[in-house]
């Protein structure tokens, strides 16, 4: 006799397949340390079994570098036998993949557990879950929204084999100007944007707005705020896949590299966070006329600023990430904060006090969303529990007032992270060891690569 759980799983699978009779294949997805989607592809007949029993993937999926190679130094590879763990379906993430041919594909997001059902320590989603439990214990619920910047690039490289903006589907011309907030550029890419919105709706992703960002071919997609922080990150992971897939359908590529062009603006991931108590009250809402008056808001900001320098390896996870930190391009260079000020790292946006929130502006578009939000919330939790007082808020241009302080060295960032006991305790010392080993191995690989620029500069002249 089937159990109630088995029956529920069969119902979810059968209802989905009844609603989408063309679907024959399901992609089972999991986000690795880099936020790269890994997984398996199964026939739709096996879907109910996945909901009932999960699937098995090796723990070493969280030891993979950006090229998909297992980093043995993490201890998750052959030294431990490269054993499997069970991956469970995340409710609400079973949806059709509308941008692929013939509507034959569906997808389902997974998360990894130990065989006894406990969370797997190296799964970033499970780390975020643990951080959220700390807020729940205090009677607080984070309300979050993520903003993702990305570039569209031509699939054909230029004469120097470098990337270039795509040709406009409307005019056939390549963009050469910033054109921030340009409606004309939105019109030129209207079919692409419309497909994004339709695909997001089909997948239940709360895509709010798409806007033109401040470089040729650069756009931003904003997700609607939610009081389910895990779902917010699930949506972010799936939206990245969706954007890449729809871009390919339209003949170009989408990239979430932090700095695809050296002289243009980088792409970031901004996080908006407020906290509501058990009565639904926003604890960042001040009681007086000063929008920065709330003690809880100040303590949250204090925690973010205090831990920010040591968080850089999580917020800027690879070599290209650190190229984004250049002055004058709306990228924070120091742990600063202020009201309605886009030159600072932590911005308190203008608006009604009931919607008072913090905007974290440091991370690149290449960040793992779960690790980003876990880091932000862990820092806020530290600020609240330790009542950390921030420095004075910046008024005016922060770049002209505060010298750069955040490291632009990948090696130094990893060193700082490894020596921060607060982040180690919050995220898990065992996880930090895996993360640092993974990133150090990838950095070592980059140091063995000699760039064309180095030959141009040094080959004949030194």
Beta strands, then each sheet from edge to edge (+ up, - down):
strand 1: 25-31
strand 2: 37-43
strand 3: 55-58
strand 4: 84-89
strand 5: 95-96
strand 6: 105-113
strand 7: 141-154
strand 8: 207-212
strand 9: 218-223
strand 10: 252-255
strand 11: 269-276
strand 12: 337-339
strand 13: 346-348
strand 14: 358-360
sheet 1: 2+ 1- 6- 4+ 3-
sheet 2: 2+ 1- 6- 5+
sheet 3: 8+ 9- 7+ 10-
sheet 4: 8+ 9- 7+ 11- 14+ 13- 12-
end
